[in-house]
Amino acid sequence: KIPLDSIIKQNVIVTGYDPFQLDLDPIVNNTSGIIALGLNNTLVDPSNSNSAKIASAVFPVRWKDFDEGLIEKVMEAAVSEKSLSMIMTTSWTPSDYFRVDRFATKNRIQNFPDNNNKPASSTYSVASG
């Protein structure tokens, strides 16, 4: 469960992910995890009575966990909180751009291994609903 501040009127969740393939390159990083951790406990506009507080979570990159709904299970509890205003996830991209997804997707490079060295079984699909 991601802890939200019950006193603050607006809570924001920012998520990121562990680095890929640390066993192959110990200095590899994943900016999404760095961003999420860097924003954790940040109070946005603290002088305003409608200020927001950021809570973050960093998830391991394991395709099986994703396929079994790990993210959805963690977020389900947070969505029921009345003070949750926004959920934002960040992810790693291999070049000098970033992409904002409007809908949750299963965006994977086929056969690219996760942190358990298991290859991705599919490349892209859009969540239903």
C-alpha positions as CSV (number, residue, x, y, z in Angstrom):
1,K,0.0,0.0,0.0
2,I,1.2,3.5,-0.9
3,P,0.9,5.7,2.2
4,L,-1.2,8.9,1.5
5,D,-1.3,11.8,3.8
6,S,-4.8,11.9,5.5
7,I,-4.4,15.6,6.5
8,I,-3.6,16.9,3.0
9,K,-6.6,17.5,0.7
10,Q,-4.8,16.5,-2.4
11,N,-2.4,13.5,-2.7
12,V,-0.5,12.6,-5.9
13,I,1.1,9.3,-6.6
14,V,4.2,9.1,-8.9
15,T,5.5,5.7,-9.9
16,G,8.7,4.6,-11.5
17,Y,10.6,1.3,-12.1
18,D,13.8,-0.4,-11.1
19,P,16.7,-0.4,-13.5
20,F,16.8,-3.2,-16.1
21,Q,19.5,-5.8,-16.1
22,L,21.7,-4.8,-13.2
23,D,23.3,-8.2,-13.3
24,L,24.8,-7.2,-16.7
25,D,25.7,-3.6,-16.0
26,P,25.9,-2.6,-12.3
27,I,25.9,1.2,-13.2
28,V,22.8,1.0,-15.4
29,N,19.9,3.3,-14.2
30,N,16.3,3.9,-14.8
31,T,15.4,7.5,-14.6
32,S,11.7,6.7,-13.8
33,G,12.7,5.3,-10.4
34,I,15.0,8.2,-9.8
35,I,12.2,10.7,-10.6
36,A,9.7,8.9,-8.4
37,L,12.1,8.7,-5.4
38,G,13.2,12.3,-5.9
39,L,9.6,13.5,-5.7
40,N,8.6,11.4,-2.8
41,N,7.2,13.4,0.2
42,T,7.4,16.7,-1.8
43,L,4.8,19.2,-0.8
44,V,3.5,21.1,-3.9
45,D,2.6,24.8,-3.2
46,P,2.9,24.5,0.6
47,S,1.7,28.0,1.2
48,N,-1.7,27.2,-0.4
49,S,-4.5,25.5,1.6
50,N,-5.0,23.2,-1.4
51,S,-1.4,22.0,-1.5
52,A,-0.7,18.6,-2.7
53,K,1.7,16.0,-1.3
54,I,3.5,13.4,-3.5
55,A,3.9,9.8,-2.5
56,S,5.9,7.5,-4.7
57,A,6.4,3.9,-5.5
58,V,9.1,2.1,-7.4
59,F,8.2,-1.2,-8.9
60,P,10.5,-4.1,-10.0
61,V,10.5,-4.8,-13.7
62,R,9.2,-8.3,-13.9
63,W,6.8,-9.1,-16.8
64,K,5.0,-11.9,-14.9
65,D,4.2,-9.6,-12.0
66,F,2.8,-7.0,-14.4
67,D,0.8,-9.6,-16.3
68,E,-0.7,-10.8,-13.0
69,G,-1.9,-7.2,-12.1
70,L,0.7,-6.1,-9.6
71,I,0.3,-2.4,-10.5
72,E,-3.5,-2.6,-10.6
73,K,-3.6,-4.3,-7.1
74,V,-1.4,-1.7,-5.5
75,M,-3.3,1.2,-7.2
76,E,-6.7,-0.2,-6.4
77,A,-6.3,0.7,-2.7
78,A,-5.0,4.1,-3.5
79,V,-7.8,5.0,-5.9
80,S,-10.4,4.4,-3.1
81,E,-8.8,7.2,-1.1
82,K,-10.9,10.4,-1.2
83,S,-7.8,12.6,-1.1
84,L,-6.1,11.1,-4.2
85,S,-6.1,13.7,-7.0
86,M,-3.7,12.2,-9.5
87,I,-1.7,9.1,-10.4
88,M,1.3,9.6,-12.7
89,T,3.7,7.0,-13.9
90,T,7.1,7.6,-15.5
91,S,9.0,5.1,-17.5
92,W,12.4,4.7,-19.2
93,T,12.9,5.5,-22.8
94,P,16.1,4.6,-24.6
95,S,16.8,8.0,-26.2
96,D,16.4,11.7,-25.8
97,Y,12.6,11.9,-25.6
98,F,9.8,11.0,-23.3
99,R,6.4,9.7,-24.0
100,V,3.2,10.3,-22.1
101,D,0.6,7.5,-22.4
102,R,-3.0,8.5,-22.2
103,F,-4.0,4.9,-21.4
104,A,-2.2,2.1,-19.6
105,T,-0.4,-0.1,-22.1
106,K,1.7,-3.2,-22.2
107,N,4.6,-1.6,-24.1
108,R,7.5,-4.0,-24.2
109,I,10.4,-4.8,-26.6
110,Q,9.8,-8.4,-27.7
111,N,12.2,-10.8,-26.1
112,F,13.7,-8.1,-23.9
113,P,14.4,-9.6,-20.5
114,D,13.0,-8.4,-17.3
115,N,14.9,-8.3,-14.0
116,N,14.4,-12.1,-13.6
117,N,15.9,-12.5,-17.1
118,K,12.6,-13.6,-18.5
119,P,11.8,-12.3,-22.0
120,A,8.7,-10.2,-22.8
121,S,6.1,-12.4,-24.5
122,S,4.4,-9.6,-26.4
123,T,5.3,-6.1,-27.6
124,Y,2.3,-3.8,-27.2
125,S,-1.3,-3.8,-26.2
126,V,-3.8,-1.3,-25.0
127,A,-5.7,-2.0,-21.7
128,S,-9.4,-2.5,-22.2
129,G,-11.9,-0.2,-20.6
